[in-house]
Amino acid sequence: MLWLIMCTDKPNQAQTREKLLAEHRNYLDTNTDLIFFSGPQQTDDGAASLGSLFILNAETRKEAEDFINNETFCRAGVFEAVVVRRMRKGRFNPQRAD
């Protein structure tokens, strides 16, 4: 089943994100079996990150929560809020994935 995890950054987290980016990417690379989609949330002009979004294919809420609780930015205290919600895939258009 799919789980949406929406993370909102605390203010002024750009330096922490930059410092931990390689470790964050490594964590994602070691969890490719769970990740359906992931990416940063950004300001309208793309100049700054506002948080992270993950859509996981996990069997249980606990598995999704374990994933985010062990994620690099989450462990470092970057996030002000984390929301985990079960979701159902509706429409998916890979041609519009840019």
C-alpha positions in Angstrom: 0.0 0.0 0.0 1.1 3.6 -0.6 2.0 6.0 2.2 2.5 9.8 1.7 5.0 11.4 4.0 5.0 15.2 3.9 7.8 16.9 5.9 7.9 20.6 6.4 11.3 22.2 7.3 11.9 24.4 10.3 13.1 27.9 9.3 16.7 28.3 8.2 17.6 24.7 7.5 19.5 25.2 4.2 22.9 24.8 5.7 22.0 21.7 7.6 20.4 20.2 4.5 23.5 21.0 2.4 25.8 19.5 5.1 23.8 16.2 5.2 22.8 15.9 1.6 25.2 13.1 0.7 24.2 11.1 3.8 20.5 11.7 2.9 20.9 10.5 -0.6 22.8 7.4 0.6 19.9 6.7 2.9 17.4 6.9 0.0 19.7 4.7 -2.1 19.6 2.0 0.5 15.8 2.2 0.7 14.9 2.0 -3.0 12.7 -1.0 -2.4 10.3 1.2 -0.4 10.4 4.5 -2.4 7.8 5.0 -5.1 8.6 8.7 -5.4 10.5 11.3 -3.4 11.7 14.9 -3.8 12.2 18.2 -2.1 9.4 20.7 -1.7 10.5 24.1 -3.0 9.6 27.7 -3.2 7.8 28.8 -6.3 11.0 30.0 -7.9 12.9 26.8 -6.9 15.5 28.8 -5.0 14.9 27.2 -1.6 13.7 23.9 -0.1 10.7 24.0 2.1 10.6 20.3 3.1 10.5 16.8 1.6 7.9 14.6 0.1 8.0 10.8 0.1 5.5 8.3 -1.3 6.4 4.8 -0.1 5.1 1.4 -1.0 5.2 -0.1 2.5 3.1 -2.9 4.0 2.3 -1.0 7.2 2.2 2.5 8.8 4.9 1.3 11.2 7.2 0.5 8.2 6.6 4.0 6.8 7.1 5.6 10.2 10.3 3.6 10.7 11.6 4.9 7.3 11.0 8.5 8.1 12.2 8.3 11.7 15.5 7.0 10.4 15.8 9.4 7.5 18.8 11.7 7.8 17.1 15.1 7.8 14.5 13.9 10.3 17.1 12.5 12.7 19.0 15.9 12.4 15.9 17.8 13.5 15.4 19.6 10.1 11.6 19.0 10.1 9.1 21.1 11.9 6.3 18.8 11.0 5.9 15.3 9.6 2.6 13.9 8.3 2.1 10.3 7.4 -1.0 9.3 5.6 -2.1 6.2 3.7 -3.1 6.9 0.1 -4.5 5.1 -2.9 -3.0 5.6 -6.3 -5.5 7.3 -8.6 -4.1 8.6 -11.8 -0.5 8.4 -12.8 0.9 9.9 -16.0 4.7 9.1 -16.4 4.8 11.3 -19.5 4.1 14.4 -17.3 6.7 13.5 -14.7 9.1 16.4 -15.5 
